[in-house]
Amino acid sequence: MKRIVIFASGSGTNAENLIRFFQNRNDATVVLVLTNNPKAKVIERCNNLKTSCLSFNRTALYKTSDVLNILKSNEPDFIVLAGFLWKFPENILNAFPNKVINIHPALLPKYGGKGMYGMNVHEAVVKNKEKESGITIHYVNENYDEGTTIFQAKCNIESTDNAKNVADKIHELEMKHFPKVVESLLFPNV
């Protein structure tokens, strides 16, 4: 059984989608969700789905080995960042090489980096009159949004679209593609 740990900071729609996708399977499951936001809606989603969820603070992630030790005890085959907003620490990346991926709501390398998440991205896309946007699923390295790209999916942006319309289009791509890409990484020879 392949074991997945998810990191999330906010509403948790991608986390929920992944949990549901791997629920009731005998080959892979989400064993834990970790959040840096004790008020995140992802906690409620996890409770409703009967999935373990723990919250942690900056000290536990960056100054001690607390989060690393939680990960080691859960023995994940894969760590998935699904709307996790903090920079991922090198000690975890070193402990789980090529096992940490992220989803970004734009076509990297455009609109990546510190502060480029959620509506910030979509507003920038609209402001710059982009003709397309999309999602990028990539490996995580020590820099924001600079790891090797695994998968991208695109959508058209109309001149009449606002940031909310773009967000809806991106969300649709995330829901459709993210679980399948994670599955293909877990089971590359299938």
N, CA, C and O atoms as a DFTB+ gen file, in Angstrom:
760 C
 N C O
     1  1       0.847      -1.194       0.000
     2  2       0.000       0.000       0.000
     3  2       0.883       1.244       0.000
     4  3       1.679       1.451       0.916
     5  1       0.735       2.065      -1.029
     6  2       1.477       3.324      -1.118
     7  2       0.847       4.339      -0.166
     8  3      -0.374       4.431      -0.043
     9  1       1.713       5.095       0.501
    10  2       1.257       6.027       1.534
    11  2       1.537       7.472       1.101
    12  3       2.658       7.814       0.724
    13  1       0.501       8.309       1.162
    14  2       0.593       9.706       0.744
    15  2       0.370      10.605       1.953
    16  3      -0.551      10.389       2.740
    17  1       1.224      11.617       2.090
    18  2       1.006      12.677       3.073
    19  2       0.820      13.978       2.301
    20  3       1.581      14.279       1.382
    21  1      -0.192      14.740       2.681
    22  2      -0.509      16.009       2.024
    23  2      -0.217      17.163       2.975
    24  3      -0.502      17.085       4.170
    25  1       0.358      18.239       2.430
    26  2       0.499      19.503       3.152
    27  2      -0.460      20.505       2.515
    28  3      -0.503      20.636       1.291
    29  1      -1.233      21.214       3.346
    30  2      -2.176      22.211       2.847
    31  2      -2.228      23.381       3.824
    32  3      -1.940      23.227       5.011
    33  1      -2.598      24.549       3.309
    34  2      -2.678      25.744       4.158
    35  2      -4.074      26.354       4.232
    36  3      -4.347      27.161       5.120
    37  1      -4.951      25.982       3.320
    38  2      -6.212      26.719       3.226
    39  2      -7.449      25.864       3.199
    40  3      -7.674      25.033       4.079
    41  1      -8.263      26.083       2.160
    42  2      -9.583      25.450       2.118
    43  2      -9.517      23.941       1.926
    44  3     -10.398      23.217       2.391
    45  1      -8.484      23.464       1.247
    46  2      -8.288      22.025       1.156
    47  2      -9.070      21.313       0.080
    48  3      -9.293      20.107       0.189
    49  1      -9.500      22.020      -0.969
    50  2     -10.256      21.331      -2.021
    51  2      -9.376      20.320      -2.759
    52  3      -9.843      19.234      -3.102
    53  1      -8.127      20.658      -3.003
    54  2      -7.233      19.692      -3.658
    55  2      -6.931      18.513      -2.736
    56  3      -6.860      17.369      -3.187
    57  1      -6.755      18.791      -1.451
    58  2      -6.527      17.701      -0.486
    59  2      -7.734      16.769      -0.459
    60  3      -7.579      15.549      -0.498
    61  1      -8.929      17.338      -0.394
    62  2     -10.147      16.515      -0.385
    63  2     -10.253      15.683      -1.657
    64  3     -10.596      14.502      -1.605
    65  1      -9.963      16.295      -2.789
    66  2     -10.020      15.584      -4.065
    67  2      -9.064      14.392      -4.064
    68  3      -9.422      13.307      -4.522
    69  1      -7.858      14.591      -3.556
    70  2      -6.885      13.495      -3.483
    71  2      -7.337      12.413      -2.506
    72  3      -7.235      11.224      -2.807
    73  1      -7.835      12.818      -1.341
    74  2      -8.310      11.842      -0.354
    75  2      -9.419      10.990      -0.964
    76  3      -9.393       9.763      -0.858
    77  1     -10.392      11.638      -1.603
    78  2     -11.512      10.896      -2.204
    79  2     -11.034       9.974      -3.330
    80  3     -11.512       8.848      -3.461
    81  1     -10.088      10.459      -4.138
    82  2      -9.586       9.664      -5.255
    83  2      -8.941       8.365      -4.761
    84  3      -9.123       7.313      -5.372
    85  1      -8.194       8.435      -3.666
    86  2      -7.477       7.258      -3.173
    87  2      -8.226       6.514      -2.067
    88  3      -7.739       5.498      -1.571
    89  1      -9.398       7.005      -1.676
    90  2     -10.198       6.347      -0.656
    91  2     -10.715       5.014      -1.192
    92  3     -11.022       4.896      -2.379
    93  1     -10.808       4.034      -0.342
    94  2     -11.365       2.726      -0.703
    95  2     -10.553       1.994      -1.763
    96  3     -11.080       1.147      -2.484
    97  1      -9.269       2.323      -1.853
    98  2      -8.381       1.589      -2.769
    99  2      -7.480       0.699      -1.935
   100  3      -7.234       0.971      -0.760
   101  1      -6.993      -0.358      -2.547
   102  2      -6.094      -1.252      -1.811
   103  2      -4.642      -1.084      -2.231
   104  3      -3.781      -1.858      -1.811
   105  1      -4.354      -0.055      -3.076
   106  2      -2.973       0.129      -3.523
   107  2      -2.351       1.446      -3.058
   108  3      -1.128       1.586      -3.079
   109  1      -3.180       2.423      -2.635
   110  2      -2.659       3.716      -2.184
   111  2      -3.710       4.413      -1.329
   112  3      -4.911       4.218      -1.517
   113  1      -3.238       5.233      -0.383
   114  2      -4.146       5.980       0.476
   115  2      -3.452       7.211       1.032
   116  3      -2.227       7.256       1.141
   117  1      -4.256       8.208       1.382
   118  2      -3.738       9.377       2.090
   119  2      -3.755       9.038       3.575
   120  3      -4.818       8.829       4.159
   121  1      -2.570       8.984       4.183
   122  2      -2.478       8.587       5.592
   123  2      -2.520       9.776       6.540
   124  3      -2.842       9.617       7.718
   125  1      -2.195      10.982       6.033
   126  2      -2.108      12.140       6.923
   127  2      -2.144      13.423       6.106
   128  3      -1.596      13.493       5.006
   129  1      -2.801      14.435       6.663
   130  2      -2.735      15.789       6.125
   131  2      -2.112      16.665       7.202
   132  3      -2.506      16.611       8.367
   133  1      -1.138      17.470       6.799
   134  2      -0.478      18.394       7.714
   135  2      -0.783      19.819       7.267
   136  3      -0.724      20.126       6.076
   137  1      -1.107      20.681       8.215
   138  2      -1.402      22.069       7.881
   139  2      -0.676      23.026       8.819
   140  3      -0.505      22.750      10.007
   141  1      -0.259      24.147       8.264
   142  2       0.382      25.192       9.045
   143  2      -0.633      26.227       9.538
   144  3      -0.254      27.230      10.143
   145  1      -1.916      25.983       9.282
   146  2      -2.962      26.931       9.637
   147  2      -3.999      26.240      10.521
   148  3      -4.808      25.461      10.018
   149  1      -3.990      26.511      11.832
   150  2      -4.919      25.818      12.731
   151  2      -6.386      26.161      12.483
   152  3      -7.269      25.520      13.052
   153  1      -6.659      27.161      11.645
   154  2      -8.039      27.522      11.311
   155  2      -8.403      27.148       9.877
   156  3      -9.462      27.539       9.388
   157  1      -7.540      26.399       9.203
   158  2      -7.766      26.051       7.799
   159  2      -8.989      25.147       7.650
   160  3      -9.236      24.269       8.476
   161  1      -9.739      25.379       6.591
   162  2     -10.917      24.559       6.307
   163  2     -10.537      23.112       5.981
   164  3     -11.371      22.212       6.079
   165  1      -9.272      22.889       5.593
   166  2      -8.832      21.527       5.293
   167  2      -9.002      20.618       6.522
   168  3      -9.214      19.416       6.366
   169  1      -8.914      21.163       7.716
   170  2      -9.078      20.361       8.940
   171  2     -10.491      19.798       9.003
   172  3     -10.682      18.614       9.283
   173  1     -11.477      20.646       8.743
   174  2     -12.877      20.201       8.727
   175  2     -13.095      19.149       7.634
   176  3     -13.778      18.149       7.854
   177  1     -12.512      19.382       6.461
   178  2     -12.656      18.400       5.379
   179  2     -12.075      17.049       5.801
   180  3     -12.680      16.005       5.553
   181  1     -10.913      17.070       6.433
   182  2     -10.296      15.820       6.884
   183  2     -11.165      15.120       7.920
   184  3     -11.340      13.903       7.860
   185  1     -11.709      15.873       8.865
   186  2     -12.593      15.278       9.873
   187  2     -13.789      14.611       9.208
   188  3     -14.173      13.504       9.583
   189  1     -14.381      15.283       8.216
   190  2     -15.540      14.722       7.510
   191  2     -15.173      13.458       6.742
   192  3     -16.001      12.561       6.585
   193  1     -13.939      13.386       6.269
   194  2     -13.489      12.232       5.487
   195  2     -12.763      11.189       6.340
   196  3     -12.250      10.197       5.823
   197  1     -12.730      11.428       7.650
   198  2     -12.080      10.507       8.594
   199  2     -10.607      10.262       8.228
   200  3     -10.116       9.134       8.259
   201  1      -9.918      11.369       7.878
   202  2      -8.493      11.330       7.553
   203  2      -7.743      12.111       8.616
   204  3      -8.144      13.215       8.985
   205  1      -6.658      11.540       9.104
   206  2      -5.865      12.205      10.144
   207  2      -5.329      13.537       9.644
   208  3      -4.871      13.651       8.507
   209  1      -5.393      14.546      10.514
   210  2      -4.902      15.876      10.167
   211  2      -4.241      16.482      11.390
   212  3      -4.808      16.472      12.482
   213  1      -3.047      17.005      11.202
   214  2      -2.316      17.662      12.278
   215  2      -1.925      19.058      11.842
   216  3      -1.628      19.304      10.673
   217  1      -1.931      19.970      12.808
   218  2      -1.495      21.328      12.532
   219  2      -0.151      21.547      13.223
   220  3       0.118      20.980      14.282
   221  1       0.685      22.376      12.606
   222  2       2.010      22.649      13.170
   223  2       2.331      24.124      12.992
   224  3       1.658      24.833      12.244
   225  1       3.364      24.574      13.686
   226  2       3.769      25.980      13.572
   227  2       5.155      26.083      12.933
   228  3       5.776      25.072      12.602
   229  1       5.629      27.319      12.765
   230  2       6.928      27.550      12.114
   231  2       8.080      26.865      12.846
   232  3       8.987      26.320      12.216
   233  1       8.039      26.896      14.168
   234  2       9.107      26.268      14.947
   235  2       9.194      24.775      14.640
   236  3      10.285      24.238      14.444
   237  1       8.040      24.110      14.599
   238  2       8.012      22.663      14.348
   239  2       8.537      22.314      12.960
   240  3       9.103      21.240      12.757
   241  1       8.346      23.230      11.998
   242  2       8.783      22.957      10.630
   243  2      10.229      23.357      10.394
   244  3      10.987      22.614       9.771
   245  1      10.619      24.536      10.892
   246  2      11.922      25.099      10.521
   247  2      13.005      25.008      11.594
   248  3      14.188      24.932      11.263
   249  1      12.627      25.013      12.860
   250  2      13.641      25.104      13.921
   251  2      13.901      23.787      14.644
   252  3      14.933      23.620      15.295
   253  1      12.956      22.854      14.525
   254  2      13.117      21.543      15.146
   255  2      12.900      20.466      14.078
   256  3      12.636      20.772      12.915
   257  1      13.012      19.235      14.483
   258  2      12.746      18.113      13.567
   259  2      11.355      17.525      13.782
   260  3      11.085      16.404      13.350
   261  1      10.479      18.258      14.439
   262  2       9.158      17.718      14.784
   263  2       8.378      17.247      13.555
   264  3       7.887      16.119      13.524
   265  1       8.265      18.118      12.538
   266  2       7.492      17.736      11.340
   267  2       8.220      16.617      10.591
   268  3       7.584      15.679      10.111
   269  1       9.531      16.708      10.492
   270  2      10.308      15.645       9.845
   271  2      10.080      14.308      10.545
   272  3       9.914      13.283       9.885
   273  1      10.071      14.316      11.862
   274  2       9.861      13.074      12.615
   275  2       8.455      12.523      12.419
   276  3       8.270      11.308      12.346
   277  1       7.460      13.408      12.334
   278  2       6.084      12.960      12.046
   279  2       6.048      12.290      10.674
   280  3       5.433      11.238      10.503
   281  1       6.710      12.910       9.702
   282  2       6.754      12.316       8.362
   283  2       7.434      10.955       8.398
   284  3       6.910       9.981       7.857
   285  1       8.590      10.884       9.029
   286  2       9.317       9.606       9.084
   287  2       8.468       8.518       9.728
   288  3       8.482       7.374       9.274
   289  1       7.731       8.861      10.779
   290  2       6.906       7.846      11.453
   291  2       5.730       7.402      10.590
   292  3       5.199       6.309      10.787
   293  1       5.316       8.236       9.635
   294  2       4.217       7.871       8.739
   295  2       4.690       7.202       7.450
   296  3       3.871       6.716       6.670
   297  1       5.999       7.173       7.221
   298  2       6.623       6.473       6.095
   299  2       5.937       6.744       4.754
   300  3       5.486       5.811       4.090
   301  1       5.855       8.021       4.353
   302  2       5.174       8.300       3.081
   303  2       5.993       7.862       1.871
   304  3       7.216       8.000       1.843
   305  1       5.293       7.334       0.877
   306  2       5.910       7.077      -0.421
   307  2       5.958       8.364      -1.234
   308  3       6.797       8.531      -2.120
   309  1       5.028       9.280      -0.906
   310  2       4.948      10.539      -1.626
   311  2       4.415      11.618      -0.708
   312  3       3.539      11.368       0.120
   313  1       4.953      12.829      -0.860
   314  2       4.476      14.002      -0.128
   315  2       3.946      14.981      -1.169
   316  3       4.646      15.344      -2.114
   317  1       2.697      15.402      -0.979
   318  2       2.025      16.256      -1.957
   319  2       1.678      17.588      -1.304
   320  3       0.969      17.636      -0.299
   321  1       2.192      18.674      -1.893
   322  2       1.829      20.012      -1.444
   323  2       0.610      20.447      -2.251
   324  3       0.667      20.573      -3.475
   325  1      -0.485      20.673      -1.545
   326  2      -1.756      21.005      -2.205
   327  2      -2.255      22.321      -1.614
   328  3      -3.112      22.336      -0.730
   329  1      -1.706      23.414      -2.116
   330  2      -2.069      24.708      -1.545
   331  2      -1.323      24.981      -0.259
   332  3      -1.861      25.610       0.652
   333  1      -0.092      24.516      -0.174
   334  2       0.753      24.783       0.998
   335  2       1.596      26.016       0.693
   336  3       2.313      26.044      -0.307
   337  1       1.514      27.036       1.548
   338  2       2.051      28.346       1.211
   339  2       3.447      28.638       1.747
   340  3       4.058      29.621       1.328
   341  1       3.968      27.833       2.645
   342  2       5.303      28.102       3.175
   343  2       6.365      27.429       2.315
   344  3       6.112      26.426       1.648
   345  1       7.546      28.002       2.350
   346  2       8.681      27.395       1.655
   347  2       8.999      26.057       2.324
   348  3       9.050      25.957       3.550
   349  1       9.208      25.045       1.506
   350  2       9.417      23.707       2.057
   351  2      10.860      23.558       2.510
   352  3      11.775      23.913       1.766
   353  1      11.088      23.036       3.726
   354  2      12.441      23.005       4.288
   355  2      13.343      21.937       3.659
   356  3      12.900      20.852       3.282
   357  1      14.607      22.288       3.567
   358  2      15.584      21.400       2.932
   359  2      15.765      20.091       3.688
   360  3      16.024      19.061       3.064
   361  1      15.634      20.098       5.028
   362  2      15.832      18.839       5.760
   363  2      14.799      17.790       5.351
   364  3      15.110      16.599       5.327
   365  1      13.579      18.212       5.032
   366  2      12.555      17.259       4.571
   367  2      12.829      16.851       3.128
   368  3      12.702      15.679       2.772
   369  1      13.206      17.828       2.297
   370  2      13.542      17.498       0.899
   371  2      14.701      16.504       0.843
   372  3      14.692      15.594       0.014
   373  1      15.692      16.667       1.710
   374  2      16.836      15.749       1.743
   375  2      16.442      14.367       2.250
   376  3      16.993      13.360       1.806
   377  1      15.492      14.318       3.175
   378  2      15.048      13.027       3.725
   379  2      14.156      12.262       2.751
   380  3      14.055      11.037       2.823
   381  1      13.503      12.998       1.832
   382  2      12.582      12.381       0.875
   383  2      12.900      12.882      -0.538
   384  3      12.091      13.581      -1.148
   385  1      14.086      12.522      -1.057
   386  2      14.482      13.043      -2.376
   387  2      13.551      12.551      -3.492
   388  3      13.212      11.370      -3.567
   389  1      13.150      13.489      -4.351
   390  2      12.244      13.196      -5.471
   391  2      10.929      12.575      -5.030
   392  3      10.316      11.803      -5.768
   393  1      10.503      12.916      -3.829
   394  2       9.241      12.387      -3.297
   395  2       8.276      13.492      -2.913
   396  3       7.212      13.216      -2.358
   397  1       8.632      14.761      -3.204
   398  2       7.788      15.892      -2.824
   399  2       7.376      16.639      -4.091
   400  3       8.220      17.089      -4.866
   401  1       6.052      16.763      -4.287
   402  2       5.557      17.496      -5.453
   403  2       4.603      18.595      -5.002
   404  3       4.078      18.573      -3.889
   405  1       4.395      19.551      -5.894
   406  2       3.521      20.687      -5.625
   407  2       2.643      20.928      -6.847
   408  3       3.006      20.577      -7.970
   409  1       1.489      21.531      -6.610
   410  2       0.653      22.006      -7.712
   411  2       0.618      23.522      -7.632
   412  3       0.406      24.096      -6.564
   413  1       0.830      24.165      -8.777
   414  2       0.845      25.624      -8.844
   415  2      -0.218      26.081      -9.836
   416  3      -0.366      25.485     -10.903
   417  1      -0.968      27.149      -9.490
   418  2      -2.100      27.566     -10.338
   419  2      -1.719      28.500     -11.483
   420  3      -2.392      29.503     -11.723
   421  1      -0.643      28.169     -12.184
   422  2      -0.219      28.930     -13.359
   423  2       0.723      28.051     -14.167
   424  3       1.138      26.982     -13.720
   425  1       1.047      28.515     -15.351
   426  2       1.974      27.789     -16.215
   427  2       3.394      28.275     -15.917
   428  3       3.880      29.233     -16.519
   429  1       4.037      27.599     -14.987
   430  2       5.403      27.980     -14.638
   431  2       6.284      27.861     -15.874
   432  3       6.038      26.990     -16.707
   433  1       7.294      28.700     -16.021
   434  2       7.874      29.574     -14.997
   435  2       7.145      30.899     -14.803
   436  3       7.545      31.687     -13.947
   437  1       6.095      31.168     -15.564
   438  2       5.345      32.411     -15.356
   439  2       4.585      32.350     -14.029
   440  3       4.072      31.302     -13.637
   441  1       4.525      33.476     -13.361
   442  2       3.696      33.667     -12.172
   443  2       4.035      32.715     -11.029
   444  3       3.152      32.244     -10.311
   445  1       5.323      32.442     -10.874
   446  2       5.771      31.640      -9.751
   447  2       6.553      32.497      -8.777
   448  3       6.801      33.677      -9.024
   449  1       6.938      31.889      -7.672
   450  2       7.769      32.577      -6.693
   451  2       7.004      32.982      -5.445
   452  3       5.795      32.772      -5.337
   453  1       7.732      33.562      -4.512
   454  2       7.167      33.969      -3.224
   455  2       5.999      34.932      -3.445
   456  3       6.106      35.893      -4.208
   457  1       4.897      34.660      -2.771
   458  2       3.724      35.521      -2.850
   459  2       2.810      35.229      -4.028
   460  3       1.711      35.778      -4.114
   461  1       3.256      34.370      -4.937
   462  2       2.430      34.048      -6.105
   463  2       1.636      32.762      -5.823
   464  3       2.095      31.653      -6.096
   465  1       0.456      32.948      -5.278
   466  2      -0.443      31.833      -4.986
   467  2      -1.871      32.342      -5.108
   468  3      -2.133      33.541      -5.013
   469  1      -2.785      31.407      -5.320
   470  2      -4.213      31.709      -5.333
   471  2      -4.589      32.898      -6.190
   472  3      -4.157      33.018      -7.336
   473  1      -5.402      33.779      -5.618
   474  2      -5.924      34.928      -6.365
   475  2      -4.815      35.882      -6.790
   476  3      -4.979      36.593      -7.781
   477  1      -3.699      35.924      -6.080
   478  2      -2.573      36.771      -6.505
   479  2      -2.137      36.389      -7.922
   480  3      -1.861      37.252      -8.755
   481  1      -2.081      35.090      -8.173
   482  2      -1.694      34.594      -9.494
   483  2      -2.743      34.980     -10.534
   484  3      -2.415      35.517     -11.592
   485  1      -4.002      34.703     -10.223
   486  2      -5.073      34.929     -11.200
   487  2      -5.234      36.412     -11.527
   488  3      -5.496      36.777     -12.673
   489  1      -5.075      37.258     -10.519
   490  2      -5.155      38.702     -10.760
   491  2      -4.011      39.163     -11.668
   492  3      -4.214      40.004     -12.543
   493  1      -2.816      38.616     -11.461
   494  2      -1.669      38.972     -12.310
   495  2      -1.889      38.499     -13.749
   496  3      -1.547      39.210     -14.693
   497  1      -2.452      37.311     -13.917
   498  2      -2.736      36.768     -15.249
   499  2      -3.704      37.691     -16.001
   500  3      -3.485      38.018     -17.167
   501  1      -4.778      38.106     -15.312
   502  2      -5.767      38.990     -15.938
   503  2      -5.153      40.357     -16.229
   504  3      -5.338      40.904     -17.316
   505  1      -4.429      40.905     -15.265
   506  2      -3.821      42.230     -15.421
   507  2      -2.886      42.273     -16.635
   508  3      -2.821      43.273     -17.350
   509  1      -2.165      41.171     -16.850
   510  2      -1.208      41.105     -17.961
   511  2      -1.840      40.645     -19.274
   512  3      -1.151      40.421     -20.269
   513  1      -3.175      40.507     -19.254
   514  2      -3.925      40.155     -20.472
   515  2      -3.403      38.871     -21.136
   516  3      -3.279      38.790     -22.359
   517  1      -3.102      37.877     -20.298
   518  2      -2.654      36.586     -20.828
   519  2      -3.780      35.930     -21.612
   520  3      -4.956      36.102     -21.291
   521  1      -3.414      35.187     -22.629
   522  2      -4.396      34.471     -23.452
   523  2      -4.658      33.063     -22.916
   524  3      -5.656      32.431     -23.261
   525  1      -3.739      32.580     -22.063
   526  2      -3.925      31.261     -21.463
   527  2      -3.280      31.228     -20.086
   528  3      -2.389      32.016     -19.768
   529  1      -3.757      30.302     -19.294
   530  2      -3.152      30.008     -17.998
   531  2      -3.294      28.509     -17.803
   532  3      -3.590      27.785     -18.753
   533  1      -3.089      28.039     -16.587
   534  2      -3.214      26.607     -16.365
   535  2      -2.633      26.194     -15.036
   536  3      -2.499      26.998     -14.114
   537  1      -2.293      24.931     -14.957
   538  2      -1.685      24.382     -13.741
   539  2      -0.339      23.775     -14.101
   540  3      -0.110      23.326     -15.224
   541  1       0.543      23.776     -13.109
   542  2       1.825      23.094     -13.226
   543  2       1.989      22.204     -12.000
   544  3       1.882      22.665     -10.864
   545  1       2.247      20.945     -12.244
   546  2       2.603      20.022     -11.163
   547  2       4.098      19.781     -11.315
   548  3       4.575      19.405     -12.386
   549  1       4.835      20.006     -10.216
   550  2       6.294      19.950     -10.313
   551  2       6.910      19.380      -9.040
   552  3       6.305      19.403      -7.968
   553  1       8.126      18.869      -9.188
   554  2       8.880      18.462      -8.014
   555  2       9.265      19.705      -7.223
   556  3       9.445      20.780      -7.794
   557  1       9.389      19.555      -5.927
   558  2       9.755      20.671      -5.061
   559  2      11.256      20.638      -4.820
   560  3      11.831      19.589      -4.530
   561  1      11.880      21.807      -4.944
   562  2      13.278      21.945      -4.547
   563  2      13.373      23.075      -3.528
   564  3      12.363      23.492      -2.961
   565  1      14.595      23.571      -3.294
   566  2      14.785      24.558      -2.231
   567  2      14.264      25.950      -2.589
   568  3      14.251      26.832      -1.731
   569  1      13.839      26.166      -3.822
   570  2      13.320      27.471      -4.244
   571  2      11.838      27.371      -4.600
   572  3      11.378      26.346      -5.102
   573  1      11.099      28.447      -4.335
   574  2       9.677      28.471      -4.689
   575  2       9.477      28.200      -6.181
   576  3      10.040      28.897      -7.025
   577  1       8.682      27.198      -6.494
   578  2       8.174      26.965      -7.848
   579  2       9.249      26.788      -8.918
   580  3       9.015      27.102     -10.085
   581  1      10.427      26.289      -8.531
   582  2      11.506      26.119      -9.506
   583  2      11.881      24.668      -9.766
   584  3      12.788      24.403     -10.555
   585  1      11.202      23.720      -9.121
   586  2      11.517      22.319      -9.344
   587  2      11.098      21.857     -10.732
   588  3      10.327      22.527     -11.418
   589  1      11.614      20.713     -11.130
   590  2      11.354      20.150     -12.451
   591  2       9.855      19.948     -12.686
   592  3       9.155      19.386     -11.844
   593  1       9.378      20.410     -13.833
   594  2       7.969      20.262     -14.191
   595  2       7.663      18.808     -14.529
   596  3       8.408      18.152     -15.258
   597  1       6.559      18.324     -13.989
   598  2       6.077      16.972     -14.250
   599  2       4.941      17.010     -15.271
   600  3       4.874      16.173     -16.171
   601  1       4.049      17.993     -15.120
   602  2       2.821      18.030     -15.931
   603  2       2.279      19.460     -15.971
   604  3       2.348      20.189     -14.981
   605  1       1.746      19.845     -17.118
   606  2       1.016      21.105     -17.234
   607  2      -0.269      20.860     -18.010
   608  3      -0.312      20.034     -18.922
   609  1      -1.312      21.590     -17.636
   610  2      -2.566      21.613     -18.386
   611  2      -2.962      23.070     -18.557
   612  3      -2.776      23.883     -17.652
   613  1      -3.515      23.400     -19.734
   614  2      -3.804      24.791     -20.068
   615  2      -5.295      25.036     -20.229
   616  3      -6.078      24.126     -20.503
   617  1      -5.658      26.306     -20.047
   618  2      -7.008      26.763     -20.363
   619  2      -6.897      28.135     -21.017
   620  3      -5.950      28.880     -20.768
   621  1      -7.870      28.454     -21.850
   622  2      -7.901      29.760     -22.507
   623  2      -8.430      30.813     -21.552
   624  3      -9.314      30.551     -20.736
   625  1      -7.873      32.008     -21.669
   626  2      -8.361      33.145     -20.906
   627  2      -8.993      34.120     -21.902
   628  3      -8.343      34.568     -22.847
   629  1     -10.251      34.436     -21.677
   630  2     -10.966      35.361     -22.548
   631  2     -10.736      36.796     -22.071
   632  3     -10.448      37.020     -20.895
   633  1     -10.858      37.739     -22.952
   634  2     -10.653      39.150     -22.587
   635  2     -11.686      39.619     -21.567
   636  3     -11.467      40.614     -20.875
   637  1     -12.806      38.912     -21.472
   638  2     -13.857      39.274     -20.515
   639  2     -13.693      38.595     -19.156
   640  3     -14.437      38.901     -18.224
   641  1     -12.730      37.678     -19.031
   642  2     -12.535      36.953     -17.769
   643  2     -11.956      37.871     -16.701
   644  3     -11.091      38.703     -16.972
   645  1     -12.454      37.700     -15.486
   646  2     -11.846      38.354     -14.331
   647  2     -11.097      37.294     -13.522
   648  3     -11.096      36.120     -13.892
   649  1     -10.474      37.692     -12.442
   650  2      -9.659      36.751     -11.653
   651  2     -10.489      35.581     -11.137
   652  3      -9.996      34.455     -11.064
   653  1     -11.745      35.837     -10.778
   654  2     -12.614      34.764     -10.283
   655  2     -12.895      33.747     -11.390
   656  3     -12.870      32.542     -11.137
   657  1     -13.163      34.214     -12.612
   658  2     -13.375      33.288     -13.739
   659  2     -12.136      32.438     -13.983
   660  3     -12.230      31.232     -14.211
   661  1     -10.975      33.081     -13.931
   662  2      -9.719      32.350     -14.129
   663  2      -9.547      31.322     -13.020
   664  3      -9.173      30.180     -13.287
   665  1      -9.814      31.712     -11.784
   666  2      -9.706      30.787     -10.647
   667  2     -10.595      29.561     -10.853
   668  3     -10.188      28.436     -10.565
   669  1     -11.806      29.786     -11.353
   670  2     -12.729      28.665     -11.597
   671  2     -12.177      27.715     -12.657
   672  3     -12.266      26.496     -12.514
   673  1     -11.607      28.279     -13.717
   674  2     -11.023      27.442     -14.779
   675  2      -9.835      26.640     -14.250
   676  3      -9.682      25.461     -14.572
   677  1      -9.006      27.277     -13.447
   678  2      -7.833      26.598     -12.878
   679  2      -8.283      25.493     -11.929
   680  3      -7.731      24.392     -11.940
   681  1      -9.285      25.791     -11.112
   682  2      -9.807      24.801     -10.166
   683  2     -10.309      23.558     -10.903
   684  3     -10.091      22.431     -10.459
   685  1     -10.970      23.775     -12.013
   686  2     -11.463      22.653     -12.819
   687  2     -10.295      21.780     -13.311
   688  3     -10.377      20.553     -13.278
   689  1      -9.222      22.418     -13.761
   690  2      -8.032      21.668     -14.200
   691  2      -7.416      20.891     -13.040
   692  3      -7.015      19.738     -13.199
   693  1      -7.344      21.538     -11.860
   694  2      -6.778      20.868     -10.679
   695  2      -7.577      19.614     -10.335
   696  3      -7.010      18.543     -10.117
   697  1      -8.897      19.761     -10.289
   698  2      -9.756      18.635      -9.918
   699  2      -9.617      17.483     -10.915
   700  3      -9.620      16.316     -10.523
   701  1      -9.499      17.807     -12.183
   702  2      -9.425      16.792     -13.231
   703  2      -8.076      16.071     -13.249
   704  3      -8.027      14.847     -13.374
   705  1      -6.990      16.822     -13.127
   706  2      -5.672      16.250     -13.404
   707  2      -4.832      15.841     -12.186
   708  3      -4.075      14.873     -12.258
   709  1      -4.958      16.566     -11.077
   710  2      -4.024      16.352      -9.962
   711  2      -4.011      14.912      -9.452
   712  3      -2.933      14.328      -9.345
   713  1      -5.161      14.315      -9.133
   714  2      -5.119      12.936      -8.629
   715  2      -4.520      11.947      -9.629
   716  3      -3.793      11.031      -9.244
   717  1      -4.824      12.135     -10.895
   718  2      -4.307      11.207     -11.916
   719  2      -2.794      11.324     -12.065
   720  3      -2.109      10.325     -12.286
   721  1      -2.273      12.545     -11.944
   722  2      -0.816      12.722     -12.024
   723  2      -0.146      12.094     -10.811
   724  3       0.879      11.426     -10.947
   725  1      -0.711      12.299      -9.629
   726  2      -0.158      11.661      -8.421
   727  2      -0.180      10.145      -8.579
   728  3       0.796       9.468      -8.253
   729  1      -1.282       9.619      -9.073
   730  2      -1.393       8.174      -9.301
   731  2      -0.318       7.682     -10.272
   732  3       0.294       6.639     -10.043
   733  1      -0.086       8.431     -11.355
   734  2       0.912       8.011     -12.336
   735  2       2.330       8.050     -11.760
   736  3       3.191       7.276     -12.178
   737  1       2.571       8.941     -10.814
   738  2       3.887       9.003     -10.163
   739  2       4.065       7.850      -9.171
   740  3       5.155       7.297      -9.028
   741  1       2.978       7.505      -8.497
   742  2       3.035       6.386      -7.551
   743  2       3.183       5.035      -8.255
   744  3       3.830       4.119      -7.748
   745  1       2.570       4.936      -9.427
   746  2       2.549       3.676     -10.172
   747  2       3.026       3.930     -11.613
   748  3       2.228       3.880     -12.549
   749  1       4.322       4.202     -11.786
   750  2       4.814       4.620     -13.094
   751  2       4.753       3.543     -14.165
   752  3       4.768       3.876     -15.351
   753  1       4.685       2.289     -13.807
   754  2       4.744       1.217     -14.795
   755  2       3.386       0.650     -15.152
   756  3       3.292      -0.360     -15.849
   757  1       2.328       1.303     -14.674
   758  2       0.978       0.782     -14.944
   759  2       0.428       1.385     -16.216
   760  3      -0.695       1.072     -16.613
